[in-house]
Amino acid sequence: MTDDTSQSGIGVSRRRFISVAGGAGAVALAGCTEEEGTSGETGSDSGSGNSVSGTIRISGSSTVYPVSEAAGEEFAREQDGFDYELSSDGSTGGFENFFLPGDSDINGASRPIMEEEIQEASDTGFQPVEFQCAGDALTAVVNNDNDWLDCADLDQLSEIWHPDSAPETWADINSDWPDEEIELFGAATTSGTFDYWTEEVVGELRVIREDFDGTEEDDEIAQGVAGNEYAHGYLPYAYYDNNPDSVKALEIDAGDGCTAPSLEAASEGSYPLARPIFWYVNQQKLQENEALQEFMRFAIELSGDRSIVSEDIGYVAMNDQEVQENLDRLEAAIDGDLSEDEAIPSMN
């Protein structure tokens, strides 16, 4: 495998990435709960012994990276001839620089693919196929010493981040809060998390104030917020969950009361910033590459393994029905029996 993480152990490697590398339109979120989720095997039946050989390339979202890494490591252990290349480029960066030009087989994305990206893929000569791989509870964070804000409503968050308001101090938002400058940390503009935050929180896609520190590395967001009493930022739940003592997570109020970020709240749909995360696969490459076919069968089954996706990584695992729907879509894509509408469920 080509990436910057250790192969010594799947949990150690994945948590090492979350700790030191970081990451950088509402659709159905994975519905696995503690009672009803899958907790079975990690898809070891999907392969055929040690017969799968070949290399695949996975680009895209740093949010999705730990799930892709888990699938790649586990599958490579079972298939001696299989290898994979994995990079963290941001959802948009991965689409633009690798997937849409046809240079990667799979692109991880922390937001749904856009119409113009589907068109660009078509112009390149292939159909992207969408598979939701997990659910995330995108988490707004402040410094641990912040004693004036525990729950933020979406209007307050929009005011903080919108370029038309762009308050300089906390007191500009609420006169009872400190008259101290707000320091902001968030996702880079190449990130799908940036797209999601601007659309769902700021209220306009890719509209945001310019004076924030943007990065593809979520550890830098957490470190920045941890280092300044008056800082604020946002990051995927898995990265907060693996470092819960470094920053304070805000509860979010979207009009129905304050809700803390958690996998349970994201699964139930009660957490306002719950979102799906995805793999997009090049259908032409999928039909031509047996290693890619077998890997995707394995990865889809792994996406339903709560012990890995929820307990180890920190995302909402897919439930049995969602796993089966993904497997059915995969087989239809391989056979060429998938319409454009069926290929991208989020567009419907």
Secondary structure per residue as TSV (DSSP state, phi and psi in degrees):
chain	resnum	aa	ss	phi	psi
A	1	M	-	360.0	140.1
A	2	T	B	-105.5	103.3
A	3	D	S	-168.3	-177.2
A	4	D	S	-101.5	23.3
A	5	T	S	-113.6	161.6
A	6	S	-	-78.0	148.0
A	7	Q	S	-97.6	6.7
A	8	S	S	-70.4	-22.4
A	9	G	-	-174.0	137.2
A	10	I	H	-63.9	-44.4
A	11	G	H	-67.3	-44.4
A	12	V	H	-61.8	-47.1
A	13	S	H	-62.6	-45.4
A	14	R	H	-67.2	-43.1
A	15	R	H	-67.9	-31.8
A	16	R	H	-63.6	-41.7
A	17	F	H	-64.0	-44.9
A	18	I	H	-61.2	-35.7
A	19	S	H	-78.7	-36.7
A	20	V	H	-119.2	-13.4
A	21	A	T	-108.4	-40.6
A	22	G	-	72.1	178.6
A	23	G	-	-133.3	113.7
A	24	A	-	-153.7	360.0
A	25	G	-	360.0	109.2
A	26	A	-	-63.0	131.6
A	27	V	-	-130.2	176.4
A	28	A	-	-59.7	134.7
A	29	L	-	-98.6	148.3
A	30	A	-	-54.5	135.5
A	31	G	-	-105.4	27.8
A	32	C	-	-77.8	126.2
A	33	T	-	-113.5	172.7
A	34	E	T	-58.3	-32.8
A	35	E	T	-86.5	-34.4
A	36	E	T	-111.1	0.5
A	37	G	S	-78.1	166.2
A	38	T	-	-80.7	139.5
A	39	S	-	-135.8	29.5
A	40	G	S	-89.0	-151.0
A	41	E	-	-71.8	167.5
A	42	T	-	-95.1	33.7
A	43	G	S	84.9	23.0
A	44	S	T	-67.3	-16.6
A	45	D	T	-81.5	-11.4
A	46	S	S	-76.2	-22.9
A	47	G	S	-85.4	-177.4
A	48	S	-	-129.2	76.6
A	49	G	T	66.0	-141.6
A	50	N	T	-105.1	43.8
A	51	S	-	-102.3	-10.6
A	52	V	-	-81.9	126.4
A	53	S	E	-132.6	149.8
A	54	G	E	135.0	171.8
A	55	T	E	-124.9	139.4
A	56	I	E	-122.8	159.7
A	57	R	E	-119.6	124.5
A	58	I	E	-117.2	122.5
A	59	S	E	-115.2	179.5
A	60	G	E	109.6	-144.3
A	61	S	-	-61.2	134.1
A	62	S	T	-73.4	-22.9
A	63	T	T	-64.7	-42.4
A	64	V	T	-80.5	-20.0
A	65	Y	H	-46.5	-48.9
A	66	P	H	-62.1	-31.5
A	67	V	H	-72.5	-42.9
A	68	S	H	-62.6	-41.4
A	69	E	H	-62.7	-42.9
A	70	A	H	-60.8	-46.6
A	71	A	H	-64.1	-42.9
A	72	G	H	-64.4	-45.0
A	73	E	H	-64.3	-46.6
A	74	E	H	-64.7	-43.1
A	75	F	H	-68.2	-38.9
A	76	A	H	-64.6	-30.7
A	77	R	H	-66.9	-34.7
A	78	E	H	-84.5	-24.3
A	79	Q	-	-120.3	105.6
A	80	D	T	-61.8	-30.3
A	81	G	E	-93.7	5.2
A	82	F	E	-97.5	141.7
A	83	D	E	-143.6	160.5
A	84	Y	E	-146.9	151.4
A	85	E	E	-113.3	131.0
A	86	L	E	-134.0	130.3
A	87	S	-	-135.2	156.9
A	88	S	-	-110.0	104.4
A	89	D	-	-120.1	-4.7
A	90	G	-	85.2	149.3
A	91	S	H	-57.8	-53.4
A	92	T	H	-67.2	-42.8
A	93	G	H	-60.8	-41.3
A	94	G	H	-65.9	-43.0
A	95	F	I	-58.6	-53.8
A	96	E	I	-68.9	-39.9
A	97	N	I	-94.1	-21.4
A	98	F	I	-130.5	-54.7
A	99	F	I	-71.2	-52.0
A	100	L	T	-66.3	-35.4
A	101	P	T	-71.0	-9.1
A	102	G	T	92.7	17.7
A	103	D	-	-95.8	-8.3
A	104	S	-	-129.4	154.9
A	105	D	S	-84.4	-36.0
A	106	I	E	-133.0	141.7
A	107	N	E	-125.0	123.0
A	108	G	E	-77.2	141.9
A	109	A	E	-144.2	133.9
A	110	S	S	-95.6	14.6
A	111	R	S	-151.4	159.8
A	112	P	-	-64.2	150.2
A	113	I	-	-62.0	147.0
A	114	M	-	-96.4	157.9
A	115	E	H	-56.7	-42.3
A	116	E	H	-66.4	-28.1
A	117	E	H	-74.7	-36.7
A	118	I	H	-62.4	-41.9
A	119	Q	H	-64.7	-40.5
A	120	E	H	-64.8	-38.5
A	121	A	H	-62.6	-42.6
A	122	S	H	-60.8	-40.4
A	123	D	H	-64.3	-31.9
A	124	T	H	-74.1	-26.9
A	125	G	T	115.2	23.7
A	126	F	-	-147.5	162.2
A	127	Q	-	-104.8	122.8
A	128	P	E	-73.1	143.9
A	129	V	E	-119.5	129.8
A	130	E	E	-97.2	135.8
A	131	F	E	-135.8	115.6
A	132	Q	E	-70.0	131.6
A	133	C	E	-110.4	-13.6
A	134	A	E	-175.2	177.7
A	135	G	E	-123.6	147.7
A	136	D	E	-124.9	149.7
A	137	A	E	-111.2	86.4
A	138	L	-	-55.5	130.2
A	139	T	E	-116.4	123.5
A	140	A	E	-85.7	134.7
A	141	V	E	-130.7	153.6
A	142	V	E	-134.2	173.6
A	143	N	-	-66.4	149.6
A	144	N	T	-61.8	-24.5
A	145	D	T	-86.8	0.0
A	146	N	-	-71.7	109.9
A	147	D	-	-110.8	11.9
A	148	W	S	-111.6	-6.6
A	149	L	-	-142.0	115.6
A	150	D	S	-114.9	-28.9
A	151	C	E	-134.3	127.9
A	152	A	E	-116.0	137.3
A	153	D	E	-89.3	163.3
A	154	L	H	-64.8	-30.4
A	155	D	H	-64.1	-40.6
A	156	Q	H	-64.5	-44.1
A	157	L	H	-64.2	-40.5
A	158	S	H	-62.0	-41.6
A	159	E	H	-61.4	-41.2
A	160	I	H	-62.6	-41.7
A	161	W	H	-98.7	-13.1
A	162	H	-	-77.4	135.7
A	163	P	T	-65.5	-23.2
A	164	D	T	-76.7	-22.4
A	165	S	T	-105.0	-55.6
A	166	A	-	39.4	60.5
A	167	P	-	-59.9	141.2
A	168	E	S	-85.1	-33.1
A	169	T	B	-126.3	164.4
A	170	W	G	-64.0	-33.1
A	171	A	G	-66.9	-22.6
A	172	D	G	-67.0	-22.0
A	173	I	T	-90.9	-44.6
A	174	N	-	-143.9	121.8
A	175	S	T	-62.5	-17.9
A	176	D	T	-82.3	-9.7
A	177	W	S	-90.6	164.5
A	178	P	-	-60.6	142.0
A	179	D	S	-85.4	62.4
A	180	E	-	-128.5	146.0
A	181	E	B	-64.8	134.2
A	182	I	-	-81.5	126.6
A	183	E	E	-105.7	126.7
A	184	L	E	-112.1	138.8
A	185	F	E	-131.5	134.0
A	186	G	E	-158.1	-172.7
A	187	A	E	-75.2	149.8
A	188	A	-	-67.4	160.5
A	189	T	T	-68.0	-13.7
A	190	T	T	-83.7	-1.9
A	191	S	S	-94.3	142.7
A	192	G	H	-67.9	-27.9
A	193	T	H	-65.4	-36.7
A	194	F	H	-60.2	-46.4
A	195	D	H	-60.1	-45.7
A	196	Y	H	-63.4	-47.0
A	197	W	H	-61.4	-44.6
A	198	T	I	-67.3	-38.9
A	199	E	I	-73.7	-44.7
A	200	E	I	-86.4	-30.1
A	201	V	I	-104.4	-53.9
A	202	V	I	-69.6	-34.3
A	203	G	S	104.8	-4.9
A	204	E	S	-143.0	130.2
A	205	L	T	-59.8	125.3
A	206	R	T	61.6	23.5
A	207	V	-	-105.9	124.1
A	208	I	-	-162.7	155.4
A	209	R	-	-64.9	153.1
A	210	E	S	-89.8	-18.9
A	211	D	-	-90.3	57.7
A	212	F	S	-131.2	156.6
A	213	D	E	-88.0	110.9
A	214	G	E	-104.1	138.6
A	215	T	E	-152.6	157.1
A	216	E	S	-88.0	-4.0
A	217	E	-	-108.1	106.8
A	218	D	H	-66.6	-23.5
A	219	D	H	-63.7	-32.9
A	220	E	H	-69.7	-33.2
A	221	I	H	-64.3	-49.1
A	222	A	H	-61.9	-42.0
A	223	Q	H	-66.0	-40.7
A	224	G	H	-62.6	-44.3
A	225	V	H	-67.7	-38.8
A	226	A	H	-65.7	-26.5
A	227	G	T	-90.5	0.2
A	228	N	-	-141.8	120.8
A	229	E	T	-58.0	-26.2
A	230	Y	T	-108.1	21.6
A	231	A	E	-90.9	162.8
A	232	H	E	-152.5	145.2
A	233	G	E	-161.6	-171.3
A	234	Y	E	-147.8	150.0
A	235	L	E	-160.6	159.5
A	236	P	-	-58.4	148.0
A	237	Y	H	-59.1	-38.3
A	238	A	H	-58.4	-36.3
A	239	Y	H	-75.3	-32.4
A	240	Y	H	-70.9	-44.5
A	241	D	H	-63.0	-31.6
A	242	N	T	-84.8	-7.5
A	243	N	S	-138.9	56.6
A	244	P	T	-70.7	-16.7
A	245	D	T	-93.7	-7.4
A	246	S	T	-83.3	-30.9
A	247	V	S	-141.1	166.7
A	248	K	E	-104.0	128.0
A	249	A	E	-81.3	136.6
A	250	L	-	-88.4	140.0
A	251	E	E	-72.7	154.2
A	252	I	E	-121.4	135.2
A	253	D	E	-116.5	113.2
A	254	A	S	-104.5	17.3
A	255	G	S	117.3	-11.9
A	256	D	S	-115.3	20.9
A	257	G	-	101.0	169.5
A	258	C	E	-78.8	132.9
A	259	T	E	-131.0	126.6
A	260	A	-	-78.4	147.0
A	261	P	-	-67.4	132.4
A	262	S	-	-162.6	161.8
A	263	L	H	-66.7	-37.9
A	264	E	H	-63.4	-46.0
A	265	A	H	-66.5	-35.5
A	266	A	H	-67.1	-42.6
A	267	S	H	-63.7	-40.9
A	268	E	H	-73.9	-19.6
A	269	G	T	88.0	8.4
A	270	S	-	-85.8	-15.3
A	271	Y	S	-88.8	122.9
A	272	P	T	-63.2	-27.6
A	273	L	T	-104.7	27.6
A	274	A	E	-71.2	139.0
A	275	R	E	-149.0	152.8
A	276	P	E	-84.4	153.8
A	277	I	E	-126.0	155.0
A	278	F	E	-135.8	158.6
A	279	W	E	-110.0	137.2
A	280	Y	E	-115.7	131.3
A	281	V	E	-119.0	137.2
A	282	N	E	-72.0	112.9
A	283	Q	H	-64.5	-36.3
A	284	Q	H	-62.7	-45.9
A	285	K	H	-65.7	-36.2
A	286	L	H	-60.9	-43.0
A	287	Q	H	-70.2	-25.4
A	288	E	H	-95.0	-18.4
A	289	N	-	-120.0	107.2
A	290	E	H	-64.1	-35.4
A	291	A	H	-62.8	-38.8
A	292	L	H	-66.8	-40.0
A	293	Q	H	-59.9	-49.4
A	294	E	H	-67.4	-38.2
A	295	F	H	-62.3	-43.3
A	296	M	H	-66.7	-37.5
A	297	R	H	-59.0	-45.3
A	298	F	H	-65.2	-47.0
A	299	A	H	-63.7	-39.5
A	300	I	H	-63.9	-42.8
A	301	E	H	-65.4	-39.6
A	302	L	H	-62.5	-32.0
A	303	S	T	-62.7	-16.7
A	304	G	T	-96.1	1.3
A	305	D	-	-86.0	103.2
A	306	R	H	-63.6	-31.7
A	307	S	I	-62.7	-32.5
A	308	I	I	-90.3	-55.8
A	309	V	I	-69.9	-43.3
A	310	S	I	-91.6	-53.7
A	311	E	I	-75.7	-36.3
A	312	D	I	-90.4	-50.4
A	313	I	I	-84.2	-49.2
A	314	G	-	111.5	30.7
A	315	Y	S	-120.7	168.9
A	316	V	B	-80.0	120.7
A	317	A	-	-73.2	155.3
A	318	M	-	-72.9	147.4
A	319	N	-	-89.2	175.8
A	320	D	H	-57.9	-43.8
A	321	Q	H	-64.3	-42.0
A	322	E	H	-67.4	-39.2
A	323	V	H	-60.3	-45.5
A	324	Q	H	-65.0	-40.0
A	325	E	H	-61.6	-39.5
A	326	N	H	-66.0	-42.0
A	327	L	H	-63.3	-40.6
A	328	D	H	-63.6	-41.2
A	329	R	H	-65.4	-38.0
A	330	L	H	-61.4	-47.9
A	331	E	H	-65.0	-38.5
A	332	A	H	-64.9	-36.6
A	333	A	H	-67.5	-40.8
A	334	I	H	-64.1	-40.4
A	335	D	H	-79.4	-11.1
A	336	G	T	80.6	21.2
A	337	D	-	-104.5	24.9
A	338	L	-	-111.4	124.7
A	339	S	-	-77.9	166.9
A	340	E	H	-61.3	-40.1
A	341	D	H	-64.7	-41.2
A	342	E	H	-70.3	-25.6
A	343	A	H	-70.5	-31.1
A	344	I	-	-126.0	81.9
A	345	P	G	-58.1	-33.4
A	346	S	G	-64.6	-21.6
A	347	M	G	-74.8	-11.3
A	348	N	-	-99.0	360.0
